[in-house]
Amino acid sequence: MTVSSLVPLETRSKPVQKRSQERIDQILAAAGDLLASAPTEQITTTFIAERAGIPVSSVYRYFPNVFSIYNSLFETVSADQVDRIIAIVEGVDALPQWRARFLAVVQYLRRSIDEHPFHRPLLKAIFAHPELDGAKERMCNSISAVIADRWRRGEDGFSGADPDIVATITMRIFLSVEAYLVNENDPAVRDQYFEQLVINLESYLSKYLSDDPRS
């Protein structure tokens, strides 16, 4: 049994009223603000409640711990990402070659991470805490599944391996590098890492995908 299976990450009660949903949104917004401005080890449910301007008991009504708050915040961002990635992956008319679509996907993910001030610190927390393994797995698996589903249909000339494994390895490497760069404040350095990351992942994927634009 994993640690993540011992720590409930779901909200304690499902919001059925507008006021309840507004309170949850308030808690998530406060957590996002703190992630963007404070070390994650200093963030507690009490700290989040203070930032939100609500009693800590209101936080516990919906979230059993700070990890469940991170989980909900992460899943909110991830849901938007998956919808956009589906559009890119299936946009063959706009980007007929797999290399162009792959680059568009990772560029989008990178922009998405950088556009949310809290997302990179949150990504680091996801990879650092075993309590959040479930969130990490769901994000990686949801994106990988979109890519693997296309390859399973024989698109992009995929052959030579299990599409689920190849897609999962690709996404795990990408997300791990982005989490590693969470404390790197120099955009030029991040650009260098990203350039090398793309080169290496393209080389890996080229073993299984065809460069023929008709594939």
N, C-alpha and C positions, 0 to 999 in steps of 0.2 A: 504494500500500500504506500502511495506517495504522500509527501507532505501536503501537496495541493488537494488531495482527496480528503484530507483531514480538516481543511480550512474552508468553510463555506464562502464562496465568492459571490453568490447571487444576492440580490437585494432581499431583505427580510420580508417585505410585503410589496405586492404589486400595486402601483398607483392606479386607482380607479377614478380618482377625482382630479380635476384640473389643478387644484391647490397642491395635491400630493406630488404631481408631476413637476410643478413649478419648484417645489422644495428640493426634489431630487436634482433638477437642473441647477439650482442654486448651489447645492453641495458640490456637484461636479465642476461647476465654474470656479468655485473657490479652490478646489483641489488643483485644477489646471493652473490657476494663478500662482499657487504656491510652488508647484513643480517647476514653473518657469523662473522662479526667483529665489528658491531656498533649496539647500541640500535635501535629498530625499530622506536621509536618516533623521532629519529634524522634523519631518512632517508626521503629525499624529491626527487622530480624529478630533482631539480638542483644538489643535491648531487650525484645522479645517473649519470647525464650527465657529471659531473666533473670526476667521476671515469671512465666512458667510454671514456673520452677525446673527447666529441662531444658537439655541442651547445645544450642548453636545448630545443630549437625549434625543433631539430631533434627528441627528445624524444616525444614531443607533437604531432608530425606528426603521430605517431603510437599509443600513449597511452595518454588518456585524464587526467590521474592522477596516483599516485603511486599505488593505489589499483588495477588498471587494469594491472599494471606490475606484481604485486604479483599474480594476477589471472592467467596470462599467464605462469608464472614460475611454479606455482602450478600444472596447468593442464599438463604441459610438463612432470613433474615427475609422476603425477597420471596415465597418459596414459601408461607409461612403467610398472607401478605397476599392473595395471589391467591385462595386457597380461600375466605377470608372475603368478598372482593369478589364472587365468583361468587354466593354465598348472598344478598348484598344486592341485586345487580343483578337476579337472577331472583326475588326475593321480592315479586312483584307483589301477592299477597294481603295482605301486611302493609303494603306501601307502594305503592298503586296508581298514584300520579302520579310522573312522571319527576323532578320537582324534589325531591321528598322522598327518592327513591332516590339522586339525585346528591348531595344534602347528606349523606345517611348514608354514602356512599362516602368523600367527602373528610373528613368528621368522623372516620371510622374510621382513615383513613390518617394523619391528624394525631395522633390518640391513639396509634396504633402507633409513630409517630416519637418522640413524647414519652415513651412508656412505656419505651423502651429508651434508657438514658443514652448509649449509644455511637452510636445510630442517626443523630442529626442531624449529629455530626461525620463519620460515615461517609458520609452523603449529600453533605456538602460535599466530601469527598475524591473521591467518585465524579464529581462535576461539575467538579472542579478539575484532575484528572489525565487526560490523554489515554490513559494506559495502562489506564484503567478504563472507557473508552468502551463496551466490550462489555457490561459489567455494567449500565451506565446504559441502554443500548439494550434489553437483555433485560428489565429491570424495566418500563420504559416500554411496551415492545411487549406484554408479557404482560398487563398491566392493560388497555391499550388494546384488545387483541384480545378480551377478555371483553366489554367494552362494545360494541365494533363488531359483534361477532357477533350481539348482540341487535338492533341497529339494522338489520343486513343482512337480518334476517328481517322487517323492516317494523314491529317493535315500537316503542312510544312515538311512533308516527306519524312516524318519521324519513323525511325526504325533502329533496332539494335539493342533495346533495353526496355525496362519497365518505365512508362511515361510518368507514373506517380513518383517513382524514386528520383528520376532526373529532375523533375519539377521541384520536388521537396529539397533536394540538395542545393539547387540553384537559389531558392528563396532563403534557405537557412544561411547560406554564405552571405548573401546580400544583407539580410537583416543583422547578422552578427557584426559585419563590418560597420554598418551604420550605428549600431549600439556602441561599438568601440570608439567611434569618433565623437561621442556625445560631449566629451570635455575638450575637444579641439575647436578653438575659437577662430582660427585662421582659415578663412574661406579658400585660400589658395592651397593649403595643405589638404583640406577636404576634397578639393577638386582633383588633386593628384591621386589621392586614394581612390576616388570614384573612377577616374580614367583607367587606372590599373585593374580595378575590380571589373569593369566592363570588358576590358581586353581578355582577362582570364576566364570570365564566365562565357563570353562568346566562343572562346577556344574550346571550352568544355562542351557547349551545346552543339558546336559544329560537328562533333563526332556522331550526332544522332539526327541532325536536321539537314535538309537539302537547301542549297543556295539557289536552286532553280526557282524562279519567281512563279512558275506555274504549279509548284508543289504546295 
